[in-house]
Structure formats: C-alpha cells, structure tokens
Amino acid sequence: LRPDAGAMASTPAVHWPPRLLAAAVTLSVVHGQTQRLLGLATDRHDQSASLMDTKLLTLSPFLMAHDAGSGYLGEGLVNAWTKTQSGGLRQQLDCGARAFDARPTMHPKYGLIWHHGIVNIHHRFEMSLVDIMHWCEAHPSELVLLMISQCAGTGCLQAVRAVFAKHNVRDLRECDTLGDLTYADATAQAALPMGGSLLAVTGPPAQSGGVACSVGNYDPSQTCAGFVRRGAQDASSVHACGRSILHENSPLTEPLLTSDEIALLQDCARNGSISKVDKSAAYGCWRTDTFQDVPIGRMLTQLDAAAAAIGNGTRFTQMQALWQESAWSVLAGSVRNSSLLQDESRSGLNSMLEMWLRGKRWSQINFLEVNNICDGGPRLRDALRGLAQQASP
C-alpha cells in the first residue's frame, strides 16, 4: 500500500471495508495485549532468574529424579519394584528433572552401566551423559546436576571421573567448596562448549543414604503399605493370616516386619487368603485406601523435618518425597498387581506435593526427590520455580 515514503503523495488513499477495518483494529489490540503479557512474563522470568542466581547452590530448589538410571529398565515382576522412573534421563529432563540421583556400577563384562541395588541396568553410563549434554545444548539457560551415589564395582568412581574428563564435564569433588558457591557461579563453571550447563558432583555423601555431598534424610519407614499395629485385642480382625501379624505395643510408625511375619505373609499370598485380612488392620497409600492418611501423614512429618533442617547451605539436602520399599510393602503391592510407579500415581503423591508447594508449606527446598517424575513433573518444576522468586535468606 505504501512501498516507499516518496510515493506517499501519489498513492491513492485506501478505503477499508468496515468489517475488515474492525477486524484489523481487533487484531492490533490483541497483538498489543499479547506483547504486553509476554513482556510481563519475561520480566517475571528475569526477576526469578536473578534471584535464583544469587542463592547458594545448596539452597536452590531442584526437582530430583530418584534412582534415575532405573528408568532404562523394562517390564517384569522384579523390575516393578526396582524401576522408579518411566523413561531414560533425557525424558526425565523433559519432565522437569534438573538433578539426578545417579547410581553407576563398573561391571566386569559390560563396563560402566547403571544399577539399583543388586539389579544391574544394562545401559551405558556414557550414553546417558551424552543424552544429557545434547539436552543442555537445546536448553542453554538450564543448569543440570548429576549427583553420583552408590558407585559400585572395582574402579567405579575412577571410571566415572574419566568419562566426565573425556567430555569436558565439570566434576565437583570437594564438598567443602559448596559453602560459597552460588547458582550463578555453578552455572558459569559448569558451562558446556555447545551450550547449557552440567555439573557433576562426585564427593562423598554427607550422611548415609545421601547422594554426593548431600544429607540424604533417608527414612525406610516411608512405605506405601503396612499394618496399622494396634493391640492384641484387635488381632481377632485378622482371619486366615493369623494373630502374629499384629504385635501388642508395636508403634504405629514402624512398618517393618520380622522374618516370621514375612514368612506368614508369603504363605498368605501363596494360599490366596491375604484378601481375607480385615482391611481395618492394614493401611495403604492409594487414594482408594481406607487408611491413606497414615502413610501421607507420616510422609508430611518427614518432609517438614527435612525442610526445617536445611541449615546454612554447606551441603546439599534431599527431601525424599517418595515411597520406600519394605518386605511387606512389596508383598502387599504384588498381591494387588502394583509397582513403584503405580504406587506413586495411585496415591497421587506428586500431585499432593504440587499442592503443598503452591500452598507455601515449605519456605526453602534444595533437592525435592521423587519417583515417577513424568507424572506431574512439569507442574512440580513450575511450583519449585516459585521458591526461586523468594529472596535468599
């Protein structure tokens, strides 16, 4: 309509049809509002990023994938109680993970692979590292932490560090250097040549059950299923499985069973009579379970204590917001065809975590560690970003 300013005088006026003119005005207004909203969102993102930059790394919120390497496992009965994630590490990053509980092992035949306890996971550690690096290249503003723990097999840690050196990945070995390391400092030090930042941490755990340089806050009592242990007077509510399942004066918060009890429950499972146990004698974490409040209440108590004990930031701190395994919980779960992944989804634990985060139950979090991160992980990640908007203590 106006190819150049000089043609303006000789160019006839353009008369827009009323409907077309109204549509153009509407589009212009919408475009302006969109730009304004995008600008506000960018401002909020920049403000969040700047506040995050000034925080100590050990006081910065990260969504952590528990036992990340188990996501490479397939199906099967044993894997049902070994597999804590639904996909590999790159998929977990897409689901919101920014820190990994990474458990490599040096296998005499297969080299450096992953493991969960005694279960070897035949996926090369180096392949996972390359996947993370490619993801970081596509997300240049992100910082990812690879926290090594339970490195098993002869020469495991040396092999892990050699892989990091080969790929020019920053390896933090001395935990004492964490005291004054900010998020911005870590991001700069861990910058990858092709974009993004990846920091590996290989120092010793600060507490048993923790990942590298971290206080783990591991609590084996946080199981999905167990018995509500009342008194001997309630033993009559247990039919085919016998009185010895319940113990007089046993604490409510102790789900672990003796070997005799486990043997009794195995007999119950084999005979198909475990279903005859009165549901009032047991608890479970599923939304449909009568006593879901027992494991949920216990989980909240543990998470509250972990959040309150983060301290001055000289070490990382884990909040293990996940269901642990015990002999009974695995047995009970197997009877109802469950798994670690299903226990999380059927309990709605990750959804509850999001609710508690948005409700500002905790003012400070470092590692929020979960199972089944692809069940609500992006929403958890967004909720954790809200903590980054709070000023550093």
Disulfide bonds with the S-S distance in Angstrom:
Cys95-Cys374 2.03
Cys151-Cys156 1.96
Cys175-Cys213 2.00
Cys224-Cys285 1.98
Cys241-Cys268 2.09
